[in-house]
Structure formats: C-alpha cells, structure tokens
C-alpha cells in the first residue's frame, strides 16, 4: 500500500459526459501528480500541483482540468469525454525532492 | 527533459542476477537518475535513485558510469515477482525555469520477463 488513495477504482461512462477522479495523497506530501496510461501511449504526465498551486503541465487536453484543495487532496476533471479518453489515470504524491508514491489508479472506460 | 534509452525487453531466469542498462548521454549536472517499475495492473513503484555514486537498497543496486552518461540497475537475484516494466528516468531537482520541479517523465521502459 503506497498510502495514495484514488477513487473510484473503476468508472464506466458514455461519450460526452463529465467525470471527476479523486486523489488523496500520503499524509504530509505537498506535491500531487496526475498521469494517463493508455495501451498505445504509455505513461503520460498530465499536471503537477504543489501545495495548491499548479507547478508543471504536460500534454493535458483543454477538456481536462485539475485542482488541489487546501487539505491537499486533488481532483482531475474530464469533460466532453471521447472514446480515446479510456485509460488508466494515476495519481502520485511526494514531498519536495522525494520519491513519488503512486496510487492504484482509476480505470476509465468511455463507451 | 533529458531523454533516456533502454532496451525494449530483457529476459532472465529466476534467482539469477539481472542487469538493466540505461543510456542518458544528455544528462545535466542537476539530473538525478531514478528507476521505477510497474508490475502488471499496478501503479509505478519507486526502486532506487542516485546522482553520481553507486547506490544500494533492499530492492536493488544502481551503478552509475563515471561520466554519468549511462547507468545500470542490478537486481541481484531475480524472482518471479520482479517481472515488470522498468523505467529509467532523469529527474531535475532544481526545477529548471520553475517548470519541471519534481515531475517524472516516463519513457517506454524495459519489459523484464523472469523465467522459473
């Protein structure tokens, strides 16, 4: 158990819909990272937050947004969903300059 | 981000040592070398990291070339549980320009198969 909790574990939704993925980091970790893993793309970095502020942005689509709340949990919002958004979404957390701990992921299926 | 090059796949027998190579010829002075692995159906897992000197921990050893342009992850006795995708990643801890502080950029990694 990495200490990073992601909910839900599985999500099935229809095209055009909007979903929210939640991540609770390890206690004391200020950094939260979001990654997308699809079969043909590997692990793609989406976005990083540090203590509530956006710190780094990867190839995150405009339809996707994220935020980190004062209690340090983070949410990834995916809207206008397309079939190609079906993937595993991982959240990770770390202390500054520390190793990253990953959650078990949320498997999103868009039908 | 500085890039790494790893073999697509490697095979090993159980209880034998495994040497997983990684080339990173464009590494900068502030890049740490990190290794993560991903077991099937799980999130990535930290293995080891180092800057210049060789490093050991309970999971593995990391051998870093003197010029830092390559490194090798060593699993001393492979077990079936070590079958995973191994990622070699350069992580800039000084966050050049404030845009890459702490993020991990994953490549394709090396698929390690361990035979009984």
Boltz contact constraints between the chains, C-beta under 6 A:
constraints:
  - contact:
      token1: [A, 31]
      token2: [B, 102]
      max_distance: 6.0
  - contact:
      token1: [A, 42]
      token2: [B, 108]
      max_distance: 6.0
  - contact:
      token1: [A, 43]
      token2: [B, 106]
      max_distance: 6.0
  - contact:
      token1: [A, 45]
      token2: [B, 103]
      max_distance: 6.0
  - contact:
      token1: [A, 45]
      token2: [B, 105]
      max_distance: 6.0
  - contact:
      token1: [A, 48]
      token2: [B, 103]
      max_distance: 6.0
  - contact:
      token1: [A, 55]
      token2: [B, 101]
      max_distance: 6.0
  - contact:
      token1: [A, 56]
      token2: [B, 99]
      max_distance: 6.0
  - contact:
      token1: [A, 56]
      token2: [B, 100]
      max_distance: 6.0
  - contact:
      token1: [A, 56]
      token2: [B, 103]
      max_distance: 6.0
  - contact:
      token1: [A, 90]
      token2: [B, 43]
      max_distance: 6.0
  - contact:
      token1: [A, 97]
      token2: [B, 93]
      max_distance: 6.0
  - contact:
      token1: [A, 99]
      token2: [B, 46]
      max_distance: 6.0
  - contact:
      token1: [A, 100]
      token2: [B, 104]
      max_distance: 6.0
  - contact:
      token1: [A, 102]
      token2: [B, 43]
      max_distance: 6.0
  - contact:
      token1: [A, 102]
      token2: [B, 44]
      max_distance: 6.0
  - contact:
      token1: [A, 103]
      token2: [B, 43]
      max_distance: 6.0
  - contact:
      token1: [A, 104]
      token2: [B, 43]
      max_distance: 6.0
  - contact:
      token1: [A, 105]
      token2: [B, 43]
      max_distance: 6.0
